[in-house]
Amino acid sequence: MIAEQGVAAVTHRAVAAEASVPLASTTYYFESLDELLEGALLMFVNAEAERLAAVAESLDGKELEPLEAAQLFRAELEDSSVAQFELYLEASRRPRLREVARRCLDLYEAAAESALRAAGAEHPEAYARPFVALFDGYGLHRIAGGDDQGFDNALMALWAAATRATGTR
């Protein structure tokens, strides 16, 4: 619902109709719109936590060529959704959502750090946040512009800098 119509369309009534439940159900479980949005973001983050933990686990202990690691990381994380960005923006306006949004960003950083470590970067923690910012930025550009906006070139340049700067493979 958020992806199709934006956060402004989310009301107790609209969610109840979308879920085919009585209106009283949504107001019983979520006293305010903030609680409802927080629940939606938390549901998203919990699903992402499982998925990203599996990504990080699959990379632990592996030694990959930098290009291979970059492509694997991209394949796992490139599906940025409109709903994800809508909820991030809403977190900037609603302090209750910030902690959950921060948790989501931390999960993405942990996955990036695992990918960089697998590629042989000496200090993967130093590059994890820039990778997440790159993915999010290009995700927004892709959604707005309808194409990848040169993402592959930017990813490869940043990846090369991260692995070359640390004297790795």
C-alpha positions in Angstrom: 0.0 0.0 0.0 2.8 2.4 0.9 4.7 1.5 -2.3 1.6 2.2 -4.5 0.1 5.2 -2.8 2.6 6.6 -0.4 2.6 7.1 3.4 -0.1 9.8 3.2 -2.6 7.2 2.0 -2.1 5.1 5.1 -5.0 5.4 7.5 -6.6 2.9 9.8 -9.6 2.7 7.5 -7.5 2.1 4.4 -5.3 -0.5 6.0 -8.4 -2.3 7.3 -9.9 -2.3 3.9 -6.7 -3.5 2.3 -6.4 -6.3 4.8 -10.1 -7.2 4.6 -10.5 -6.9 8.4 -12.9 -4.8 10.5 -11.7 -1.2 11.2 -11.8 -2.0 14.9 -9.0 -4.5 14.4 -6.5 -1.9 13.2 -7.5 0.6 15.9 -7.3 -2.1 18.6 -3.7 -3.1 17.7 -2.4 0.3 16.6 -3.7 3.2 18.7 -2.1 5.8 16.4 -1.0 6.2 12.8 2.6 6.4 14.2 2.2 3.0 15.7 0.8 1.6 12.5 3.7 3.0 10.4 6.2 1.8 13.0 4.7 -1.7 12.8 5.0 -1.7 9.0 8.6 -0.5 9.2 9.4 -3.1 11.9 7.9 -5.9 9.8 10.1 -4.8 6.8 13.2 -4.6 9.0 12.6 -8.0 10.5 12.2 -9.6 7.1 15.4 -7.7 5.9 17.3 -8.9 9.1 16.7 -12.5 8.2 17.6 -12.0 4.6 20.7 -9.9 5.3 21.9 -12.3 8.0 21.8 -15.1 5.4 23.8 -12.9 3.0 26.4 -12.2 5.6 26.6 -15.8 6.7 27.0 -16.9 3.0 30.0 -14.5 2.7 31.7 -15.3 6.0 35.0 -17.1 5.5 34.9 -16.8 1.7 37.6 -15.3 -0.4 36.2 -13.8 -3.6 37.7 -11.7 -6.3 36.6 -8.0 -5.8 34.4 -8.0 -9.0 32.7 -11.3 -7.9 32.0 -9.9 -4.4 30.6 -6.7 -5.8 28.3 -8.5 -8.2 27.1 -10.8 -5.4 26.5 -7.8 -3.1 24.6 -6.0 -5.8 22.4 -9.0 -6.6 21.4 -9.3 -3.0 20.7 -5.7 -2.3 19.6 -4.0 -5.4 15.9 -4.4 -4.9 15.3 -1.1 -3.2 11.6 -0.5 -3.1 9.5 2.6 -3.1 8.0 1.6 0.2 11.5 1.3 1.8 12.3 4.9 0.9 8.9 6.2 1.8 9.4 4.7 5.3 12.9 6.2 5.6 11.5 9.6 4.7 8.7 9.2 7.2 11.3 8.3 9.9 12.9 11.8 9.2 9.5 13.3 10.2 8.4 10.9 12.9 11.1 10.3 15.7 9.4 7.1 16.8 10.4 5.5 13.5 14.0 6.5 13.5 15.3 3.7 15.7 13.8 1.1 13.5 15.1 2.8 10.3 18.6 3.1 11.9 18.4 -0.7 12.6 17.7 -1.4 9.0 20.6 0.8 7.8 22.9 -1.0 10.3 21.8 -4.3 8.8 22.7 -3.1 5.3 26.1 -1.9 6.6 26.8 -5.3 8.1 26.1 -7.0 4.8 28.3 -4.6 3.0 31.1 -5.1 5.5 30.9 -8.9 5.0 31.1 -8.5 1.2 34.1 -6.2 1.5 35.8 -8.6 3.9 35.2 -11.5 1.4 36.8 -9.4 -1.3 39.9 -8.9 0.9 39.5 -5.3 2.0 41.7 -4.7 5.0 39.3 -2.3 6.7 35.8 -3.2 5.4 34.1 -1.2 8.2 35.5 2.0 6.7 33.7 1.4 3.4 30.5 -0.3 4.5 28.5 2.9 5.0 29.6 4.5 1.6 28.4 1.3 -0.1 25.0 1.5 1.6 24.7 5.2 0.7 25.7 4.4 -2.9 23.0 1.7 -3.1 20.3 3.8 -1.6 21.2 6.8 -3.7 21.2 4.8 -6.9 18.0 3.1 -5.7 16.3 6.4 -5.5 17.7 7.4 -8.9 16.5 4.1 -10.4 13.0 4.6 -9.0 12.8 8.2 -10.2 14.5 7.8 -13.6 13.4 4.3 -14.5 16.9 3.0 -15.3 20.1 2.1 -13.5 21.6 5.6 -13.9 25.2 4.3 -14.3 25.1 2.3 -11.1 27.5 -0.4 -12.3 30.3 2.1 -13.1 29.9 3.8 -9.7 29.8 0.5 -7.8 33.0 -0.8 -9.6 34.8 2.5 -8.9 34.0 2.5 -5.2 34.8 -1.2 -5.0 38.1 -0.8 -6.7 39.0 2.1 -4.3 38.0 0.1 -1.3 40.1 -3.0 -2.2 43.1 -1.1 -3.8 43.4 1.4 -1.0 43.9 -1.4 1.5 46.5 -3.2 -0.6 44.3 -6.3 -1.2 44.0 -8.6 -4.1 
